[in-house]
Each structure stands twice: as structure tokens, then as C-alpha cells.
Amino acid sequence: MPERSGNIKVLTVCTGNICRSPMAEAFLQAKFDSKGINADVSSAGLLFSGRKAAKETVEIMSAKGFDLSSHRSRILDEVDLFDLDLIVGMTKEHVREIVVMSPKLWPVTFTLKGLVSSAKKIGPRNSDESLLDWLSVIGETRVKADLLGADLSEDIVDPYDLGPDTFLQVADEIDELTSQLVKYIAGVK
């Protein structure tokens, strides 16, 4: 999957596309914009199409300066996955589903936590390094068997039906992880 010149295209993925992935989409887009990185960030889920973001998602993100009131969920089938430079799942299950749909997407599909953790080890992207090359270095130590099961060290908890405190904790976690990810992609040490 060659990286195109111009905008980086990123997709965030969760189960329903009504909680975690819309949060990650909003945070990533704002952080790319603040670093002057041309990026198009969108989100999708495994289950629903056309649903509003969860009430708690809208409320918590509004308090953080984001308006998700017009967000409507979409499913992976509605996305051209081969037009993306990076796919970021909120759990190993999300990455697994994408890789099962198309094994060719393995090199550009990661969990958010796993990608940030690996980026810490290899360091930020060099200014002359393509995103795909940087992701390839990160991916060298991965094996597909690592996608089996659930793993709290890689998974972001689904806050749906867990109350506003859990939504806030998840939003704060995604906020911090997306900040780190954008710094690494921007090449900031």
C-alpha cells in the first residue's frame, strides 16, 4: 500500500462507532491540524450504520471542545479500506476483524495502545521517512497470533452502558494516546 503524497488518511475503528472511535477521530484530527499535518481522519465500527454518538460521548466531548452532535455511525463495509494510510482499532478484536476481512491491511492496522507503545520503543518518524516505512519498522516485531484474545494492555475499554465516569476516563485515555501518536508521526521527540 504505497503512501500517497498529500493528506494522510486515517481511520479509527471501534465496535459501534458511537463511543471510542468518534472520540479518537476528533482528537486525532485536531492534533494533526495543530501540528500542521495534512490528515483526513474518519471513523467506522463493526456493527451499526446511521446511529448518533452515545449521549455521554457527545456530552464529554462537548466539554472538551468538540461537537459530535451530528456524528452518525458507519460500518466498515462503507469505507474504502485500501484508500487508507493507517487504521487504528480501539481493541485487538477490531484489528483482528479488519485483518480477517483483508490480510493485506495488516501492515497499516494497529491498536491505538499498541501503536503508541511500539512507537515509544522505535522513536518518532524521521522527516524523510514515509509513514508506511515507519509503520513497517513498528510492525516488524508483530505476529498475527498476537491478535488472539483480549488484552487490557492493548484494549481501550468500551464505555457503553458503564456510566459517565467511565466515558470520561476513556476520553482522557484516548486524548493522551492520540497526543503521543501524533507527536511520533510528526517526528517530535
C-alpha beads as a LAMMPS data file, in Angstrom:
LAMMPS data file: protein, C-alpha beads

189 atoms
188 bonds

1 atom types
1 bond types

-500.0 500.0 xlo xhi
-500.0 500.0 ylo yhi
-500.0 500.0 zlo zhi

Masses

1 110.0

Atoms # bond

1 1 1 0.000 0.000 0.000
2 1 1 2.035 2.957 -1.208
3 1 1 1.701 6.179 0.708
4 1 1 0.245 8.930 -1.397
5 1 1 1.574 12.431 -1.436
6 1 1 -0.701 14.894 0.303
7 1 1 -3.025 14.042 3.129
8 1 1 -2.514 11.117 5.445
9 1 1 -5.753 9.137 5.585
10 1 1 -6.526 7.598 8.963
11 1 1 -9.485 5.523 10.104
12 1 1 -10.332 4.892 13.755
13 1 1 -12.408 1.800 14.491
14 1 1 -14.461 0.531 17.426
15 1 1 -17.463 -1.720 17.857
16 1 1 -20.450 0.571 17.302
17 1 1 -18.777 3.787 16.100
18 1 1 -20.725 5.675 18.735
19 1 1 -18.199 5.992 21.603
20 1 1 -14.446 5.375 21.264
21 1 1 -13.756 5.755 17.548
22 1 1 -15.614 9.087 17.196
23 1 1 -13.623 10.362 20.189
24 1 1 -10.363 9.191 18.611
25 1 1 -11.362 10.688 15.258
26 1 1 -12.000 14.110 16.808
27 1 1 -8.843 14.108 18.914
28 1 1 -6.605 12.899 16.073
29 1 1 -7.947 15.385 13.544
30 1 1 -7.474 18.311 15.950
31 1 1 -3.954 17.202 16.863
32 1 1 -2.876 16.661 13.277
33 1 1 -4.277 20.116 12.442
34 1 1 -2.410 21.716 15.355
35 1 1 0.883 20.204 14.106
36 1 1 0.219 21.358 10.540
37 1 1 -0.028 17.763 9.282
38 1 1 -2.411 17.322 6.371
39 1 1 -4.619 14.475 7.509
40 1 1 -8.128 13.227 6.879
41 1 1 -9.358 11.284 9.885
42 1 1 -12.621 9.361 9.858
43 1 1 -14.162 6.577 11.910
44 1 1 -16.213 3.423 11.496
45 1 1 -17.418 0.448 13.503
46 1 1 -18.268 -3.199 13.238
47 1 1 -22.000 -3.078 14.000
48 1 1 -24.097 -0.025 13.221
49 1 1 -24.805 2.438 10.463
50 1 1 -26.636 5.725 10.942
51 1 1 -26.706 5.861 14.764
52 1 1 -25.967 9.004 16.736
53 1 1 -22.964 9.082 19.039
54 1 1 -23.801 7.971 22.569
55 1 1 -25.211 10.771 24.711
56 1 1 -22.240 10.546 27.084
57 1 1 -19.816 10.735 24.171
58 1 1 -21.442 13.922 22.911
59 1 1 -21.525 15.473 26.389
60 1 1 -17.946 14.640 27.364
61 1 1 -16.512 15.637 24.010
62 1 1 -18.510 18.881 24.103
63 1 1 -16.875 19.701 27.451
64 1 1 -13.529 19.115 25.716
65 1 1 -14.431 21.496 22.867
66 1 1 -15.694 19.053 20.225
67 1 1 -19.167 18.959 18.705
68 1 1 -20.114 15.358 17.916
69 1 1 -23.855 16.019 17.841
70 1 1 -24.034 15.457 14.079
71 1 1 -21.932 12.268 14.130
72 1 1 -23.597 9.230 12.578
73 1 1 -22.082 5.790 12.786
74 1 1 -20.994 3.819 9.776
75 1 1 -19.771 0.279 9.357
76 1 1 -16.509 -0.874 7.836
77 1 1 -18.312 -2.021 4.687
78 1 1 -18.971 1.668 3.913
79 1 1 -15.252 2.541 3.893
80 1 1 -12.647 2.024 1.175
81 1 1 -10.085 0.451 3.478
82 1 1 -7.477 0.330 0.724
83 1 1 -7.509 4.123 0.456
84 1 1 -6.103 4.486 3.979
85 1 1 -2.589 5.022 5.267
86 1 1 -3.339 3.969 8.845
87 1 1 -6.163 2.083 10.561
88 1 1 -6.348 2.375 14.336
89 1 1 -8.559 -0.034 16.275
90 1 1 -9.537 0.504 19.875
91 1 1 -9.072 -3.214 20.681
92 1 1 -7.335 -6.280 19.331
93 1 1 -10.770 -7.514 18.230
94 1 1 -11.158 -4.545 15.889
95 1 1 -7.730 -5.098 14.345
96 1 1 -8.453 -8.817 14.044
97 1 1 -11.757 -8.180 12.215
98 1 1 -10.055 -5.880 9.707
99 1 1 -7.143 -8.244 9.082
100 1 1 -9.536 -11.175 8.614
101 1 1 -11.530 -9.095 6.087
102 1 1 -8.334 -8.280 4.237
103 1 1 -4.948 -9.655 5.286
104 1 1 -3.265 -7.065 3.035
105 1 1 -4.205 -4.394 5.597
106 1 1 -2.076 -5.971 8.357
107 1 1 0.911 -3.613 7.799
108 1 1 -1.202 -0.489 8.424
109 1 1 -3.653 -1.742 11.074
110 1 1 -2.829 -1.402 14.776
111 1 1 -4.486 -0.929 18.137
112 1 1 -4.064 2.622 19.415
113 1 1 -2.321 1.465 22.596
114 1 1 -0.104 -1.000 20.745
115 1 1 0.945 1.543 18.151
116 1 1 1.864 4.153 20.764
117 1 1 3.713 1.568 22.858
118 1 1 5.726 0.410 19.840
119 1 1 6.389 3.980 18.731
120 1 1 7.904 4.696 22.154
121 1 1 10.378 1.879 21.535
122 1 1 11.432 2.801 17.993
123 1 1 11.090 6.560 18.288
124 1 1 9.472 9.221 16.153
125 1 1 9.230 9.111 12.391
126 1 1 12.160 10.763 10.635
127 1 1 11.389 13.765 8.454
128 1 1 12.482 11.861 5.322
129 1 1 10.666 8.650 6.290
130 1 1 7.289 7.795 4.810
131 1 1 4.502 6.853 7.186
132 1 1 4.386 3.383 5.631
133 1 1 8.127 2.881 6.179
134 1 1 7.809 3.974 9.810
135 1 1 4.821 1.656 10.323
136 1 1 6.807 -1.174 8.724
137 1 1 9.555 -0.790 11.319
138 1 1 6.937 -0.815 14.092
139 1 1 5.284 -3.872 12.585
140 1 1 8.472 -5.950 12.298
141 1 1 8.021 -7.457 15.757
142 1 1 4.313 -8.250 15.392
143 1 1 2.828 -11.623 14.578
144 1 1 -0.813 -12.180 13.725
145 1 1 -1.189 -14.671 16.568
146 1 1 -0.786 -11.685 18.915
147 1 1 -4.309 -10.665 17.879
148 1 1 -5.901 -13.618 19.637
149 1 1 -7.876 -12.936 22.799
150 1 1 -8.446 -9.699 24.648
151 1 1 -5.644 -7.778 26.298
152 1 1 -6.113 -4.753 28.549
153 1 1 -2.574 -3.661 27.747
154 1 1 -3.754 -3.160 24.149
155 1 1 -7.513 -2.663 24.508
156 1 1 -9.369 0.520 25.382
157 1 1 -12.426 -0.324 27.487
158 1 1 -15.799 0.061 25.798
159 1 1 -17.615 2.635 27.974
160 1 1 -21.058 1.899 26.562
161 1 1 -23.526 1.423 29.442
162 1 1 -20.766 1.897 32.043
163 1 1 -21.712 5.425 33.077
164 1 1 -20.302 8.924 32.638
165 1 1 -17.214 8.352 34.796
166 1 1 -16.050 5.525 32.528
167 1 1 -16.771 7.636 29.433
168 1 1 -14.617 10.418 30.882
169 1 1 -11.790 8.008 31.736
170 1 1 -11.899 6.568 28.213
171 1 1 -11.956 10.039 26.640
172 1 1 -8.965 11.104 28.735
173 1 1 -7.078 7.939 27.806
174 1 1 -7.776 8.386 24.090
175 1 1 -6.850 12.079 24.339
176 1 1 -3.452 11.211 25.843
177 1 1 -2.755 8.324 23.435
178 1 1 -3.655 10.375 20.345
179 1 1 -1.397 13.204 21.571
180 1 1 1.502 10.786 21.810
181 1 1 0.733 9.183 18.451
182 1 1 0.622 12.485 16.585
183 1 1 3.923 13.569 18.153
184 1 1 5.570 10.358 16.936
185 1 1 4.085 10.686 13.453
186 1 1 5.133 14.351 13.324
187 1 1 8.662 13.354 14.258
188 1 1 8.678 15.190 17.592
189 1 1 10.968 13.699 20.235

Bonds

1 1 1 2
2 1 2 3
3 1 3 4
4 1 4 5
5 1 5 6
6 1 6 7
7 1 7 8
8 1 8 9
9 1 9 10
10 1 10 11
11 1 11 12
12 1 12 13
13 1 13 14
14 1 14 15
15 1 15 16
16 1 16 17
17 1 17 18
18 1 18 19
19 1 19 20
20 1 20 21
21 1 21 22
22 1 22 23
23 1 23 24
24 1 24 25
25 1 25 26
26 1 26 27
27 1 27 28
28 1 28 29
29 1 29 30
30 1 30 31
31 1 31 32
32 1 32 33
33 1 33 34
34 1 34 35
35 1 35 36
36 1 36 37
37 1 37 38
38 1 38 39
39 1 39 40
40 1 40 41
41 1 41 42
42 1 42 43
43 1 43 44
44 1 44 45
45 1 45 46
46 1 46 47
47 1 47 48
48 1 48 49
49 1 49 50
50 1 50 51
51 1 51 52
52 1 52 53
53 1 53 54
54 1 54 55
55 1 55 56
56 1 56 57
57 1 57 58
58 1 58 59
59 1 59 60
60 1 60 61
61 1 61 62
62 1 62 63
63 1 63 64
64 1 64 65
65 1 65 66
66 1 66 67
67 1 67 68
68 1 68 69
69 1 69 70
70 1 70 71
71 1 71 72
72 1 72 73
73 1 73 74
74 1 74 75
75 1 75 76
76 1 76 77
77 1 77 78
78 1 78 79
79 1 79 80
80 1 80 81
81 1 81 82
82 1 82 83
83 1 83 84
84 1 84 85
85 1 85 86
86 1 86 87
87 1 87 88
88 1 88 89
89 1 89 90
90 1 90 91
91 1 91 92
92 1 92 93
93 1 93 94
94 1 94 95
95 1 95 96
96 1 96 97
97 1 97 98
98 1 98 99
99 1 99 100
100 1 100 101
101 1 101 102
102 1 102 103
103 1 103 104
104 1 104 105
105 1 105 106
106 1 106 107
107 1 107 108
108 1 108 109
109 1 109 110
110 1 110 111
111 1 111 112
112 1 112 113
113 1 113 114
114 1 114 115
115 1 115 116
116 1 116 117
117 1 117 118
118 1 118 119
119 1 119 120
120 1 120 121
121 1 121 122
122 1 122 123
123 1 123 124
124 1 124 125
125 1 125 126
126 1 126 127
127 1 127 128
128 1 128 129
129 1 129 130
130 1 130 131
131 1 131 132
132 1 132 133
133 1 133 134
134 1 134 135
135 1 135 136
136 1 136 137
137 1 137 138
138 1 138 139
139 1 139 140
140 1 140 141
141 1 141 142
142 1 142 143
143 1 143 144
144 1 144 145
145 1 145 146
146 1 146 147
147 1 147 148
148 1 148 149
149 1 149 150
150 1 150 151
151 1 151 152
152 1 152 153
153 1 153 154
154 1 154 155
155 1 155 156
156 1 156 157
157 1 157 158
158 1 158 159
159 1 159 160
160 1 160 161
161 1 161 162
162 1 162 163
163 1 163 164
164 1 164 165
165 1 165 166
166 1 166 167
167 1 167 168
168 1 168 169
169 1 169 170
170 1 170 171
171 1 171 172
172 1 172 173
173 1 173 174
174 1 174 175
175 1 175 176
176 1 176 177
177 1 177 178
178 1 178 179
179 1 179 180
180 1 180 181
181 1 181 182
182 1 182 183
183 1 183 184
184 1 184 185
185 1 185 186
186 1 186 187
187 1 187 188
188 1 188 189
